[in-house]
């Protein structure tokens, strides 16, 4: 059956926290702050293997790896500048016989603000963190989006626009979840 393009997101410039997060998660090439990135989420999940092959043969990009779960697959590509990433994007769209507009638009599912987090609650967040620590008294914001991989673009844009700390970015499955700490 034809593939569904759930997410096709171009991150123009990776922020320091965001790039460090991908460095933590990387199975392959490590991205660094300032690089350009492409995120592609598809269904069925195994399509990412073919698309990664297409992209790596079409453009001088590297991959931090792929994330595969039951229904959806996510691939990450990055390069020092946007041009190779956009070249890989064109090759992927051609391989799928789709246009950029065929992707599923992001939908905000929920936003929760937790001011002045209690010490014990802070520790629960620290058990699942993949980024900054949460501390008692922090204000946390928890954001959910669908399709899930859109949360990565959201995390990078929030980092660039605010003085927050990225606590957790989880972009696989039905919903993507972002937890940020700050004032």
N, C-alpha and C positions, 0 to 999 in steps of 0.2 A: 504493500500500500504506500501511497505517497506520504512523505514526511510533513509534519506540521512544524512550522517555524514559530516557536513560542516567543523567543527573545533574540533580538539582534541588536546589541548595544555597543556603541563605540565610546570608550572612555578616552577623552582627548589627552589628558595628562593625569597620571596616577599620583595621588597625594602620598605623603610619607607613611602615614598610618595604614592607609589602604594598601599600598605596595608591600608593607611589612606583613600585613595579614596574608596576602597572596604568597609571600615568601614562606610563611608558616605552613600554608596549605599545599605548597607546590610539590608535585610528584616529578616534575621535569625542570625546565629552565626557570631560574629565579628572576622575577621582574624587580625593578627598582623604581623609586620615585622619579616622576617626570616622564616615564615611558607612556606610550600609547597602547591601548588594549582593546581587544574585541572579545565579546562574550556572546556565545551562541547556544541557546537552549532549544532542543528539538524533541519531538516524539515521533516514532519510537526511539528509545534511548540509544540503541546501538548505531544509529545513523551518525553519531559523533565520530565514530572511528573512520568512516569514509570521508566525512567532511574535514577532519584533521589532516588526513592524507592529502586531500585536494588542496587545502590551504598551504601546507608545508611545501608542496611541490610548485605552487603558483607564486609564492612571495617569500622574501627573506624575513620570516617571522619565526618566533619561538613559542613553545607552549609550556605553561606551568603544569598542564595536565588536563585530564578529563574527569568529570564527576558523573558517575552512572548510578541511577537508582531505578526502581521498578518501571516507572512510566516515562521518565524524562532523562535526557542526557545533556550535559553541559560541557562545552569546550571553551578553553581560554587561550587566547593568542596575544602576544605582545611584541613590540619592536621599539627601538629608540625614538622613532618618529612616526607620525600618523600615516604617511604614504604607504608603507608596506602593509599595515593593518587594513587600510581601505582597499588595497589590491587583493588581499586575502578575502575580504568581505565580498568583493565582486565575484571572485572565483567560487565561493560558497553559494552565493545566490544563483549563479549560472548552473552549478551542479544540481541544485534543488529545483531549477526552473521556476524560481520565485522572484518577487521584487521585495525591496525593503519594506514596502507598505503591507506586505502579506503577513508580517509578524503580528503577534497579539499585543495590543496596547496594554500598558501597565494599569493595574487597578489597585488603589489603596484600599486595603481590607480593614485595617484598624490602626489607631494611634492611641497609645496609652502613656500618660505622663505620671511618674511616681516621684513626687517631691520629698526631700528629706528622708531618704531610705533608711530604715532601721538597720542596726548592726547585723542582726541575724539574717535579715532579708538580703543585705549586701553580700553576705557569705554564700547564700544560695546562688546568686548571680555569678559569683566568682568561680563556682564549681563548673559552670558551663561556658565560661569566657574563653575567647580565643584572641583577645586583645588586651586592652587596659583593665586594670583592677577597678572594681567599684568599692567605694569607701562609705562608711556610715555618714549620712548627711547629704550624699550626692543626690542630684536629681537625675533620674533615668527616664529615657523615652524609649518605648518599644513600638516598632513600626512593622506592620505586616503588609506585603504586597503579593500580587499574583499577576502573571506567572513569576515564579520564585526568583529567577536569575536577575530580574530587574532590580532586586535589592542591592546588588553590587554597584550598579551605576548610582543608585540613591546614596549609598554609603560614601562613595568618592565625592559626590557633589556636596553632601552635608559636611564632610571634612573640609572641603575647600571654602565653604561659606560660613562656617562657625568655628568656635573654639571648643569643640566637643572632643571627647575621647571615644574611639570605637571600642566597644566591649565585645560584641559578637556580631558577625555577619554570617547568616546561614541561607544559602541560596539554592537549595535543592528540594525537590518535593513539590507539593501543590502550592505552598505559601513560602515566600522568603521572609526572613525575620532579621531585623536590625535592632541592636540595643546600643544606645549611646549614653554617655554620662557627661554631665557638665552643669553649668549654672542655668 
